[in-house]
Amino acid sequence: MFQHIQLSALAVGAFLGYVVPFLLGWLFIDGMFDAAAVDDVQVARRYFWLMLAMYVLAPVLGGFCAARISKYQPLLHGLLSGLVGGFLVCAFREETLLGLLVYCALAGVVGGWLGGRTRRAST
């Protein structure tokens, strides 16, 4: 079962799904706090929706990329990409959240399913 796991697919999926959104979110937080400091509600609201979409859709994108890159077992690659990313996120937090790990794993599976479906349709 584990002989077909491609570590490069997991690394790309975890990077695109978790590291890039974390860095972008770190940059957007400053802008959101600056907008809140001058009491600009519209700008703060835009930053909030952008960050919410980024943190919700990025794990799905990571699983999707891992599934598209892998040659075999797209769901397993999506799941493992989500778990690797979830552990990366929990490493930067003081407490480990089981719900966050479960969400990351499920989002990776959804992305893996989408990646597997689109890969099969294109071949």
C-alpha positions as CSV (number, residue, x, y, z in Angstrom):
1,M,0.0,0.0,0.0
2,F,2.8,2.4,0.9
3,Q,5.2,1.5,-1.9
4,H,3.6,3.9,-4.3
5,I,3.7,7.0,-2.2
6,Q,5.5,9.9,-3.9
7,L,7.2,12.2,-1.3
8,S,7.5,14.9,-3.9
9,A,3.8,15.0,-4.4
10,L,3.3,15.2,-0.6
11,A,5.8,18.0,-0.3
12,V,4.3,20.1,-3.1
13,G,0.8,19.6,-1.7
14,A,1.8,20.5,1.8
15,F,3.7,23.5,0.5
16,L,0.9,24.9,-1.6
17,G,-1.8,24.0,0.8
18,Y,-0.3,25.2,4.0
19,V,3.1,27.1,3.8
20,V,2.0,29.6,1.1
21,P,-1.3,30.4,2.8
22,F,0.5,30.7,6.2
23,L,2.9,33.2,4.7
24,L,0.2,35.2,2.9
25,G,-1.9,35.2,6.0
26,W,1.0,36.6,7.9
27,L,1.3,39.4,5.4
28,F,-2.5,40.1,5.4
29,I,-2.8,40.2,9.2
30,D,-0.7,43.4,9.2
31,G,-3.0,45.0,6.7
32,M,-6.1,43.9,8.5
33,F,-4.9,45.4,11.8
34,D,-4.0,48.6,10.1
35,A,-7.5,48.8,8.6
36,A,-9.0,48.1,12.0
37,A,-6.8,50.8,13.6
38,V,-8.2,53.5,11.3
39,D,-11.7,52.0,11.7
40,D,-12.1,51.1,8.1
41,V,-14.7,48.4,8.3
42,Q,-15.0,47.7,4.5
43,V,-11.3,47.0,4.1
44,A,-11.2,44.9,7.3
45,R,-14.2,42.9,6.0
46,R,-12.4,42.3,2.7
47,Y,-9.3,41.0,4.4
48,F,-11.5,38.7,6.6
49,W,-13.2,37.1,3.6
50,L,-9.9,36.8,1.8
51,M,-8.2,35.1,4.7
52,L,-11.2,32.8,5.3
53,A,-11.3,31.7,1.7
54,M,-7.6,31.2,1.8
55,Y,-7.5,29.1,4.9
56,V,-10.6,27.0,3.9
57,L,-9.7,26.4,0.3
58,A,-6.0,26.1,0.5
59,P,-6.0,22.6,2.1
60,V,-8.3,21.4,-0.7
61,L,-5.8,22.9,-3.2
62,G,-2.9,21.1,-1.4
63,G,-4.7,17.7,-1.7
64,F,-5.6,18.4,-5.3
65,C,-2.0,19.2,-6.3
66,A,-0.7,16.1,-4.4
67,A,-3.3,13.9,-6.2
68,R,-2.5,15.4,-9.6
69,I,1.2,14.9,-9.3
70,S,1.0,11.4,-7.9
71,K,0.7,8.5,-10.3
72,Y,-1.2,6.1,-8.0
73,Q,-3.7,6.4,-5.2
74,P,-4.8,10.0,-5.3
75,L,-7.0,9.8,-2.2
76,L,-4.1,8.5,-0.1
77,H,-1.8,11.3,-1.4
78,G,-4.5,13.9,-0.6
79,L,-5.0,12.5,2.9
80,L,-1.2,12.4,3.6
81,S,-0.8,15.9,2.3
82,G,-3.5,17.1,4.6
83,L,-2.0,15.3,7.6
84,V,1.5,16.7,6.8
85,G,0.1,20.2,6.5
86,G,-2.0,19.8,9.6
87,F,1.1,18.8,11.6
88,L,2.9,21.8,10.1
89,V,0.1,24.1,11.3
90,C,0.0,22.5,14.7
91,A,3.8,22.8,15.1
92,F,3.4,26.6,15.1
93,R,0.7,26.6,17.7
94,E,1.1,26.1,21.4
95,E,-1.7,23.5,21.6
96,T,-2.5,20.7,19.2
97,L,-6.0,20.8,18.0
98,L,-7.5,17.5,17.0
99,G,-10.3,19.2,15.1
100,L,-7.8,21.0,13.0
101,L,-6.0,17.8,12.1
102,V,-9.3,16.1,11.2
103,Y,-10.3,19.1,9.0
104,C,-6.9,19.2,7.3
105,A,-7.1,15.4,6.6
106,L,-10.7,15.7,5.2
107,A,-9.9,18.7,3.1
108,G,-6.9,16.8,1.7
109,V,-9.1,13.9,0.9
110,V,-11.6,16.1,-0.9
111,G,-8.8,17.7,-2.9
112,G,-7.4,14.3,-3.6
113,W,-10.8,13.1,-4.9
114,L,-11.1,16.1,-7.1
115,G,-7.5,15.6,-8.4
116,G,-8.2,12.0,-9.1
117,R,-11.4,12.7,-10.9
118,T,-9.8,15.4,-13.1
119,R,-6.8,13.2,-13.8
120,R,-9.0,10.3,-14.9
121,A,-11.1,12.6,-17.1
122,S,-8.0,14.0,-18.9
123,T,-6.4,10.7,-19.7
